[in-house]
Amino acid sequence: MLRGFTMIEMLTVIAIVGIIAGLSAFALRRLKARGNFSSATGDFITALRTCRAEAFARGDNTVLVIDTVGGNWWAIEDVAGTFSLAAFLPATPAPPPDRLIWSGTLPSGVIFGPSAGWGFALPAPLSGIPTGFLTLADGGGTANISTDGGTAQPNFKYCSFCDTSTGMGAITFLPSGGALFSAVSSAVPQTIGHQISMEDVGGLPDGGTGFGIIDFTVVGATGAAEAVTVR
């Protein structure tokens, strides 16, 4: 004698299918978010290194302009040597005689951040770059220099050289080598270098709870750029 399914059995199966479908959708979203983060970080470190290389090749200053609020960046050849971040217009990023080398926009789920930093100094030999934290000399951990009177406090813990009122920043690569940074406190020598970090929030609001953080450092004396995986 054939027996059909009871209502409880059918509802149980439907519930299980729904849970599996929900988990699969979340996994796909995270996979896409990871792909976006990987692509964004790869493009950005390439932009930094290309900008530096173009300064050597063209014999002109090149400038990487970063908009941390809008999630945009532009690489520009400063042909006349007159670049001014205060006069920069995103609609016309490279008015003649300047030339636009490259531009990019962060994809969904990726931001410049986190706003509170990640809580640690960078490892040596980059530990002198301001992050809001420094490594204690006795190896006992880190100190938050934004609260203990330290002198190397960055403008933002996720962008040490960005303007605190606009969130904009610029790195100028020199054809003779080295880099200069905008909106930098006199307490932080240009030759040390600066950093900007990128966070994979995966659709979550910013607040230091993202899935991954990569910090991009540029050494002032040489203009060399590195990507450091923080988390």
RODO-2510 file (C-alpha; in nm, 4 decimals, decimal comma):
residues 231
     n   res          X          Y          Z
     1     m     0,0000     0,0000     0,0000
     2     l     0,1460     0,3343    -0,1047
     3     r     0,1768     0,6025     0,1580
     4     g     0,1957     0,9754     0,0807
     5     f     0,3900     1,2450     0,2636
     6     t     0,2424     1,4095     0,5683
     7     m     0,2175     1,7855     0,5894
     8     i     0,4850     1,7934     0,8600
     9     e     0,7264     1,5961     0,6426
    10     m     0,6680     1,8277     0,3467
    11     l     0,7198     2,1393     0,5579
    12     t     1,0386     1,9899     0,7021
    13     v     1,1785     1,9226     0,3545
    14     i     1,0847     2,2727     0,2360
    15     a     1,2551     2,4239     0,5423
    16     i     1,5741     2,2247     0,4810
    17     v     1,5816     2,3238     0,1127
    18     g     1,5324     2,6874     0,2122
    19     i     1,8200     2,6753     0,4602
    20     i     2,0540     2,5136     0,2052
    21     a     1,9542     2,7696    -0,0588
    22     g     2,0165     3,0544     0,1850
    23     l     2,3596     2,9214     0,2779
    24     s     2,4502     2,8799    -0,0881
    25     a     2,3430     3,2372    -0,1668
    26     f     2,5554     3,3698     0,1209
    27     a     2,8547     3,1661     0,0039
    28     l     2,8186     3,3035    -0,3476
    29     r     2,7975     3,6607    -0,2162
    30     r     3,1119     3,6108    -0,0107
    31     l     3,2909     3,4544    -0,3072
    32     k     3,2000     3,7554    -0,5193
    33     a     3,3064     3,9945    -0,2422
    34     r     3,6437     3,8210    -0,2103
    35     g     3,6896     3,8475    -0,5849
    36     n     3,6061     4,2188    -0,5746
    37     f     3,8551     4,2737    -0,2921
    38     s     4,1319     4,0839    -0,4675
    39     s     4,0715     4,2761    -0,7898
    40     a     4,0601     4,6141    -0,6144
    41     t     4,3778     4,5600    -0,4139
    42     g     4,5618     4,4284    -0,7186
    43     d     4,4572     4,7258    -0,9297
    44     f     4,5553     4,9732    -0,6593
    45     i     4,9068     4,8420    -0,5928
    46     t     4,9592     4,8261    -0,9693
    47     a     4,8476     5,1899    -0,9970
    48     l     5,0961     5,2958    -0,7288
    49     r     5,3855     5,1154    -0,8943
    50     t     5,2861     5,2284    -1,2452
    51     c     5,2645     5,5884    -1,1298
    52     r     5,6158     5,5654    -0,9860
    53     a     5,7530     5,3969    -1,2996
    54     e     5,5928     5,6585    -1,5251
    55     a     5,7684     5,9375    -1,3321
    56     f     6,1040     5,7758    -1,4156
    57     a     6,0057     5,7052    -1,7774
    58     r     5,8484     6,0433    -1,8598
    59     g     6,0800     6,2659    -1,6577
    60     d     5,7801     6,4449    -1,5045
    61     n     5,6162     6,4289    -1,1649
    62     t     5,3285     6,1833    -1,1525
    63     v     5,0514     6,2075    -0,8957
    64     l     4,8165     5,9467    -0,7531
    65     v     4,5049     6,1238    -0,6247
    66     i     4,2791     5,9319    -0,3863
    67     d     3,9206     6,0068    -0,2873
    68     t     3,8590     5,7922     0,0206
    69     v     3,4976     5,9095     0,0520
    70     g     3,3920     5,8297    -0,3044
    71     g     3,6233     5,5291    -0,3405
    72     n     3,8014     5,6647    -0,6495
    73     w     4,1605     5,7240    -0,7561
    74     w     4,3420     5,8807    -1,0517
    75     a     4,7037     5,8539    -1,1743
    76     i     4,8123     6,1752    -1,3477
    77     e     5,1245     6,2982    -1,5263
    78     d     5,1890     6,6453    -1,3842
    79     v     5,3550     6,7818    -1,6977
    80     a     5,3785     7,1430    -1,5796
    81     g     5,4662     7,0529    -1,2211
    82     t     5,1774     7,2640    -1,0924
    83     f     4,9469     7,0015    -0,9420
    84     s     4,7364     7,1239    -0,6499
    85     l     4,5080     6,8935    -0,4536
    86     a     4,2975     7,1937    -0,3495
    87     a     4,2310     7,2736    -0,7168
    88     f     4,1720     6,9133    -0,8257
    89     l     3,8390     6,8437    -0,9970
    90     p     3,7247     6,4808    -1,0434
    91     a     3,5289     6,5790    -1,3561
    92     t     3,8492     6,7033    -1,5232
    93     p     4,1282     6,5212    -1,3373
    94     a     4,4026     6,6024    -1,5882
    95     p     4,3457     6,9338    -1,7662
    96     p     4,6020     7,0074    -2,0428
    97     p     4,8952     6,9903    -2,0443
    98     d     4,8591     6,7158    -1,7808
    99     r     4,7716     6,3605    -1,8877
   100     l     4,5525     6,0974    -1,7239
   101     i     4,7488     5,7712    -1,6923
   102     w     4,4928     5,5540    -1,5142
   103     s     4,1821     5,5773    -1,2978
   104     g     3,9762     5,3385    -1,0892
   105     t     3,6737     5,3002    -0,8641
   106     l     3,6410     5,0593    -0,5748
   107     p     3,3822     4,7853    -0,6367
   108     s     3,0871     4,7120    -0,4114
   109     g     3,1884     4,5771    -0,0716
   110     v     3,5348     4,7394    -0,0732
   111     i     3,6195     5,0688     0,1006
   112     f     3,9207     5,2684     0,2115
   113     g     3,9253     5,1809     0,5796
   114     p     3,8553     5,0795     0,8488
   115     s     3,8063     5,4196     1,0077
   116     a     3,9414     5,3005     1,3440
   117     g     4,2495     5,1351     1,1943
   118     w     4,3430     4,7748     1,2673
   119     g     4,5137     4,8279     1,6008
   120     f     4,8768     4,7503     1,5241
   121     a     5,1899     4,9133     1,3915
   122     l     5,3285     4,7912     1,0611
   123     p     5,6106     4,5358     1,0788
   124     a     5,9740     4,6406     1,0378
   125     p     6,1150     4,7986     0,8273
   126     l     5,7846     4,9845     0,7768
   127     s     5,7160     5,0402     1,1469
   128     g     5,8069     5,4095     1,1245
   129     i     5,5142     5,4775     0,8911
   130     p     5,2348     5,6393     1,0957
   131     t     4,9307     5,4216     1,1605
   132     g     4,8170     5,5604     1,4958
   133     f     5,0054     5,2836     1,6763
   134     l     5,3706     5,2104     1,7408
   135     t     5,5579     4,8991     1,8506
   136     l     5,6961     4,9266     2,2035
   137     a     6,0752     4,9070     2,2251
   138     d     6,0671     4,6241     2,4795
   139     g     5,8564     4,4069     2,2497
   140     g     5,5631     4,4272     2,4876
   141     g     5,3025     4,5103     2,2259
   142     t     5,1748     4,8337     2,0791
   143     a     5,0787     5,1774     2,2084
   144     n     4,8044     5,3951     2,0626
   145     i     4,9895     5,7186     1,9972
   146     s     4,6678     5,9083     1,9257
   147     t     4,5892     5,8938     2,2982
   148     d     4,9283     5,8825     2,4690
   149     g     5,0790     6,2004     2,3230
   150     g     5,2795     6,0459     2,0414
   151     t     5,4019     6,2703     1,7591
   152     a     5,3460     6,0496     1,4557
   153     q     4,9662     6,0513     1,4655
   154     p     4,8242     6,0086     1,1124
   155     n     4,5477     6,2269     0,9746
   156     f     4,3334     5,9134     0,9470
   157     k     4,4347     5,5707     1,0730
   158     y     4,3403     5,4334     0,7298
   159     c     4,5069     5,7156     0,5328
   160     s     4,7894     5,8959     0,7076
   161     f     4,8227     6,1697     0,4433
   162     c     4,4590     6,2412     0,3481
   163     d     4,2966     6,5759     0,4232
   164     t     4,0774     6,5499     0,7314
   165     s     3,8043     6,7757     0,5887
   166     t     3,7672     6,6214     0,2421
   167     g     3,9107     6,2720     0,2740
   168     m     4,1222     6,3436    -0,0342
   169     g     4,4921     6,2693    -0,0569
   170     a     4,7721     6,2754    -0,3134
   171     i     5,1101     6,1078    -0,3556
   172     t     5,3552     6,2810    -0,5893
   173     f     5,6247     6,0561    -0,7365
   174     l     5,9410     6,2385    -0,8443
   175     p     6,1403     6,1438    -1,1572
   176     s     6,4576     6,1661    -0,9502
   177     g     6,3169     5,9128    -0,7040
   178     g     6,1177     5,9493    -0,3865
   179     a     5,7640     6,0588    -0,3110
   180     l     5,5902     6,3545    -0,1489
   181     f     5,2573     6,3393     0,0334
   182     s     4,9740     6,5867     0,0694
   183     a     4,8265     6,7185     0,3943
   184     v     5,1051     6,5778     0,6107
   185     s     5,1713     6,7016     0,9609
   186     s     5,5165     6,8512     1,0151
   187     a     5,5582     6,5950     1,2952
   188     v     5,5886     6,3188     1,0350
   189     p     5,8924     6,3606     0,8051
   190     q     5,8165     6,3089     0,4349
   191     t     6,1101     6,0704     0,3996
   192     i     5,9570     5,8116     0,6329
   193     g     5,6555     5,7394     0,4156
   194     h     5,2809     5,7030     0,4551
   195     q     5,0034     5,4475     0,4215
   196     i     4,6477     5,3964     0,3053
   197     s     4,4449     5,0841     0,3772
   198     m     4,1622     4,9041     0,2009
   199     e     3,8962     4,6912     0,3696
   200     d     3,6736     4,4108     0,2482
   201     v     3,3433     4,4804     0,4248
   202     g     3,1428     4,2400     0,2102
   203     g     2,8288     4,4500     0,2354
   204     l     2,8729     4,5195     0,6072
   205     p     2,8894     4,8760     0,7426
   206     d     3,2363     5,0104     0,8224
   207     g     3,3420     4,9757     1,1832
   208     g     3,6446     4,7527     1,1858
   209     t     3,4423     4,4357     1,1365
   210     g     3,5363     4,3663     0,7776
   211     f     3,6612     4,0362     0,6432
   212     g     4,0025     4,1537     0,5245
   213     i     4,2385     4,4539     0,5382
   214     i     4,5388     4,5321     0,3206
   215     d     4,7624     4,8320     0,3879
   216     f     4,9467     5,0051     0,1055
   217     t     5,2690     5,1772     0,2062
   218     v     5,4843     5,4196     0,0101
   219     v     5,8369     5,4966     0,1356
   220     g     5,9119     5,8657     0,1032
   221     a     6,2838     5,8378     0,0304
   222     t     6,2447     5,5944    -0,2616
   223     g     5,8770     5,5972    -0,3610
   224     a     5,8685     5,2174    -0,3313
   225     a     5,5175     5,0822    -0,2750
   226     e     5,4252     4,7640    -0,0895
   227     a     5,0984     4,5890    -0,0034
   228     v     5,0907     4,4453     0,3502
   229     t     4,8171     4,1997     0,4446
   230     v     4,7017     4,3063     0,7887
   231     r     4,4048     4,0730     0,8177
***
